[in-house]
Amino acid sequence: MERSSVHRASLSRVQIYSPSGGAITSSLENTINTDATAFLGAAGKTTPGYTAMLNRLLANNASLASVTSIEAGVEIINTTGDLTLASNWDLSDFRYGPNSTAGDLTLRASGNLVFNFKASLSDGFGGPSIYGLWDAPLLPAGSTSWSYRLVAGDDFSGADYRDLQPLAGVAAGSGSLLLGKGSPRCPSTEAVRHPVPQSFQIITRRSARAMATSRFTRRGTCSCSIQSPRSTPPARRPRPSIILTHRSPAQ
C-alpha cells in the first residue's frame, strides 16, 4: 500500500494588472498591496472572508486545513511592449492572512523586461543593512518569500505564461531580460573595493566588472523562473544576464 502526505499546500487567486506604458511604479505596488490585503486580510489576521474561502475549498478535505494557505497571485503584463521596474520594490512586508503568507508574482512583457539601474526586486530579506537591499540579512528561519516568474518576449496568444514568441519574429532590441539598464561603467577597482558577499550565488554571462554596475533580483526560499527568447543569443554577443539569489537558512 502506498502512503502519501501533504506537508504544505498553497492556493492562489491571480489578479492581473496592466499599467500604463508598462511602468511598475510605487503607486501600482501600493495598489497591489491594498488589493491583496482586502482579499486575504492583514498579516497574522484571520478574517471571516478568509475562513469562508478555506472552508469552501476544503469542504471534502477538512484535515488539510492546518497545512493549507491561500496566497496572493499577482500578474503584471504589457501585451504591446516593455515592462519596466524603475525603482526598488521590496516585498518583505507584502504578507497576508493568518499565516502571514507571501505570494506569486508574474511579470510578462511582449517586449523587454527591464530592471533599471538601482532598481531591485527583493524579498526574503529585511532588517539593518549598510547598502540597502544589496546586503539586507535574511528574514527569520522558516519564513517564506514571494515566487517570481519573469517573462520577456511573451506570446500572449498562448495558453501558458511560458509561451514565447519565435526568435525570428521578435523585433531587434526586444525580447530580453535587461538588468541594471542605464548603469554607468565602473572602474576596474570597484569590484575590489566592494566585493560580492560570499553568501550569494551568481550566474552571469558577463564579467565581474559588469556585474558591479547592476542591480539584481533577490529572493528567499521560494522559486524563480525566467523565460526569454534571447536567453541564448545566436551571435554569442555578451548580454546582461545576471541573477542574484540568497541561499535559504537550511542550505
N, C-alpha and C positions, 0 to 999 in steps of 0.2 A: 504494500500500500504506500502510495506517495503522500507525503505531508508537506504542506507549504505554509508560510506565514507572511504576513504583511507587516513590515517594520514602519513604513510611512507612506501615506497616500496623499497626494495633493490634487485638488481640483481648482480650476480657474475659469472665470468668465473674461473673455477678451474684449476690451474696449479699444476701438480704433480712432486714431487722431490723424488728421491731415492738415498740418499747419501751413499757413500762407507762405509761399516762397520756399517751403521746405526747411524753415528755421526752427530749431529746437531752442526755445527761449525760456527764461526763468518763469515767465507768465504761464507758458504751457506746462512746465514742470509743476507749478503750484496747482494748476487745474487738475492735472493727473492725480496729485496727492489728495486734493479735496474730493474728487470723484471716488477714489478708492476707499477713502475714509467713510464716505456716505454709504458705500456698498457693503463694506465689511466691518465697519466700526473702528475706533481708535485702537492703537496697540495696547494689548493687555485687557481690553474690554470685551465683554460678551453682550451683544445686542439681541433683542428679540428677533430681529430680521435674520441675523447670522444663525441663531438656533433653529429658526424655522427652515432655513435653507438646508442646513446639515441634516435635520430630521427627515426632510423630504428626500434628500439624496440617499440616505442610509435607511430608508424605511424597511428594507428587507435584509439589512446588514448592520443592525444596531451595534453589534460587537466591535465594529471597526471605528466607532466614534472617537476612541482615545488615540488613534493613530492617523486620523484624517483631518486635514485642514483645507480651508478654501483660501485661495490666493488671488491676488490681483494679476490680471493679464492685461498688458499694455502693448499696443502695436501702433507705431508712428510711421506713416508712409508718405512718400511722394511718388505718385504714379507717372509724373511727367518730367522729372529732373532730379537734382541732388537733394540730399538731406544733410543738414549741417548743424553740428554742435559747436557753438561759438565760445562757450564758457563752461567752467566746471559744473558737472552735475553729480552731486554727492547723494547717493541713495541710502546711506546708512540710517537715516531717520524715516525712511518710507516703509513703515511696518504697520500691520493691520490685524485686527481681530484678536480673539482671546489668546492665540498662540504667538502673537507678535510676528506673523509670518512676513516674508519678503514676497517677491512676485516674479513674473516672467516678462522681460522687456524685449520686444522685437522691433528693430529698425530696418525698414525696407525702402530702398530707393531704386528707381529705374535707371538713374544716372550714378553719380558717385555718392559714397557715404563718407562724409568729411568730418574730421575732428580737427578743428583749427588749433594753431599754436596756443599753448597754455589752456587748452580745453580737455579735461579728463572726464571719463565716465567711471565712477568709482562706487564700490560697495564692499561690505565685509571689513571695512577699516574705519577707525574713529579714535578720538582722543587726542592728547597733546602731540604735536609734531613741530619740526623745525621748518620744513619746506611746504607745509600744507598737505594736500592729498598725496604728494610724492612719497613721503615716508611715514604716513599715519600708521599706527600699530593695528594689529588685528583686533576685531571685536572679540568678546569673551568666547572661550571654547564652547562648542555646541551651537553657536549662532549659525543661522543660515544666511545666505545672501541672494540677491537677485541673479537670475539666469539671463544671459544675453544671447540674442540671435541677431547677428549683424549681416545684412544682405545688400550688396551693391549690384547693379545691373540686373535687378529683379525682373522676371517676366510675370507681370500681374495677370496675364491671361491664364496662367497655370493654376492648378488646384492646390499646390504645395508652395509654402513660402520659400522653399529652397530651389524652386524652378528658376533658372537663369536664362537670359537672352543668349542666343548663339553669339559667340565672339565676333563672327563675321558681320553680324547685324548691329553691333554696338558701335556708336559713334566714337571717333578718335577723341581721346581725353576723357572718356566716360567709362563707367562700369568698374571703378576701382574703389578700394578702401584706402582713404588718404588720412594718415595720422600725422599731426603736427604741421598741417598745411600753413604756409606763411612763416615758418620758423627761420630765423637767421642762422647762418653757418657759424658754428662755434670754433674758437681756436683749438688747435690740436691738444693744448694743455688742459682744456676744460674737463675732459674725462678723467684726468689725473686728479684735479682739484676736487671734483665731485664724483667719486667712483660709484658705480651702481651697487646698491646694497646686496649682500651675499644671499639674502633670503628670497631673491627674485629669480624667476626663470625668464630667459629672453629668447625669443625665436625671431630671427631677423634675416633679411636679405641684403642689409646694408652694414656698413662698418660701425664700430662703436662711436666713432666721431659723428656719424649721422644720428645715432640713437640719442646722443646727448642733447639734440636740438628739439626733440619731440615730446609731446605728452602721450599718455597711454590709456588703455582701458585696464581697469583693475577690478578684480572680483575676489570673493572669498571662497566658500566651499561648494558653490553651485556651478552650473555648466555655462560654457560659452561656445557658440558655434558661429563660424564665419563662412560666408559664401560670396564669391566674386568671379565673374567670367575671366578676369585678368589676374587670377591668383598665380598662374604660371605664364608669364608673358613670353610669347614665341621668340621675341628678338633678344631675350636674355639681358635686357637692359635692367639695371637696378631700379626698383620702385619701392616707395615706402611700404613696408610690410612688417610692422613691429607689434608684438603682443606682449604685454606685461601682466603676469599673474602672481599672486602670493599663494604659497602652499597652505593647506588647511592645518589647523592645530595638530591633527592626528598624523601628519606626514613627517 
